[in-house]
Each structure stands twice: as C-alpha cells, then as structure tokens.
C-alpha cells in the first residue's frame, strides 16, 4: 500500500518589486535614448543612469536627492555589475519648480 503524497505545487518565481519611492527616487524616463535624456526641461537634481540588463545597455533619467540612493535602487533591481555610470543630467529647472502648474486666473466680470 502506498501512502498518499501531497500535491506538488508549481514553483512561483519570486520577482521582487523594487519601488523607486522606497529609495526616495523618481524615474522620469526609463530605457530611453540619448537625445531624450539630454533634454533641458528636467530638474537639476536628475541623473542619467547607464546600466546593463540581459546584455543590453539601457539609459534612464532618474531624480533623487542623493546619488547613493540611485545606486542602491539599481543594484537591488538589476544586480551586481549592472550599473555602468551615473552622470549628472542636463536639466535647468529648479527641483522645487519642476512639475509646478500655475493656478488658473479667474475671469473678472465686467460691470456695465
């Protein structure tokens, strides 16, 4: 007589979801081109990150207060020896003014 075996569960890949907000970072452009990354409409705290994923070189524009947080995020996300360079971006907008939209002006009614 054979003993009943427990059903075999298929292995589920544990893909860790790395959130940029966990590292106090914001990815502005992901896997982009050099021309788009050199845009001057980005904030001055944006960095250009060059990394390798699956033997393919990629380029991201990421903003963060500290460069070490960017390194930690990409190291945890893509692994050892994936980061090739972290350079300063070409943005000219103040970080506090980036994404700011001025409030709409209310139209004044004319008195007749």
C-alpha positions in Angstrom: 0.0 0.0 0.0 1.4 3.4 -0.9 1.0 6.5 1.1 -0.8 9.4 -0.5 1.5 12.2 -1.5 0.8 15.9 -1.1 0.0 17.6 -4.4 3.1 19.2 -5.9 2.8 23.0 -6.1 4.4 24.6 -9.1 7.2 26.9 -8.2 6.3 30.5 -8.5 9.1 32.9 -9.4 9.6 35.5 -6.7 10.1 38.7 -8.6 10.9 41.4 -6.1 9.1 44.6 -6.9 11.5 47.4 -6.4 9.7 50.6 -5.9 11.6 53.9 -6.6 9.7 55.5 -3.7 11.3 53.1 -1.3 14.7 54.7 -2.2 13.3 58.3 -2.3 13.8 58.3 -6.1 11.6 59.1 -9.1 12.3 57.6 -12.6 11.5 60.3 -15.1 12.4 58.3 -18.3 13.1 54.6 -18.5 15.0 52.8 -21.2 15.2 56.0 -23.3 17.6 57.4 -26.0 20.5 59.8 -25.5 18.6 62.7 -27.2 15.6 62.5 -24.9 17.9 62.2 -21.8 19.8 65.4 -22.7 16.6 67.5 -22.6 17.0 70.7 -20.6 13.4 70.7 -19.3 14.3 68.2 -16.5 15.1 69.3 -12.9 18.7 70.0 -11.9 18.7 67.0 -9.5 18.1 64.5 -12.3 20.8 61.9 -13.1 21.5 59.9 -16.2 21.9 56.2 -15.3 23.6 53.8 -17.7 23.1 50.1 -16.9 23.1 46.7 -18.5 20.1 44.3 -18.4 20.3 41.0 -20.2 23.4 42.0 -22.0 21.6 45.1 -23.4 22.7 48.6 -22.4 19.9 51.0 -21.3 19.6 54.6 -20.2 17.3 56.1 -17.6 16.8 59.6 -16.3 16.2 59.4 -12.5 15.9 62.2 -9.9 16.9 61.8 -6.4 18.4 63.8 -3.6 21.4 61.5 -3.1 23.3 59.6 -5.8 23.9 56.7 -3.4 20.1 56.0 -3.3 20.1 55.7 -7.1 23.0 53.3 -6.9 21.2 51.2 -4.2 18.0 51.1 -6.2 19.6 49.9 -9.5 21.9 47.5 -7.6 19.0 45.9 -5.9 16.9 45.8 -9.1 19.4 44.6 -11.7 22.2 43.0 -9.6 25.9 43.2 -9.3 28.0 44.7 -12.2 24.9 46.1 -13.9 25.5 49.8 -13.3 28.0 51.3 -15.7 27.7 55.0 -15.0 25.7 57.6 -13.1 26.1 61.1 -14.5 24.6 64.5 -13.8 21.7 65.3 -16.1 21.4 68.4 -18.3 18.2 69.8 -16.7 17.9 73.5 -15.9 14.6 73.7 -13.9 14.7 74.2 -10.1 13.7 71.0 -8.3 11.0 72.8 -6.4 9.5 74.3 -9.6 9.6 71.0 -11.6 6.0 69.9 -12.4 4.5 73.1 -11.0 1.5 74.4 -12.7 0.4 77.9 -12.1 -3.2 78.3 -10.9 -5.8 79.4 -13.4 -6.7 83.1 -13.3 -10.4 83.7 -12.7 -12.1 85.9 -15.3 -13.4 89.1 -13.8 -16.9 90.0 -14.7 -17.3 93.4 -16.3 -19.7 95.9 -14.7 -21.9 97.6 -17.2 
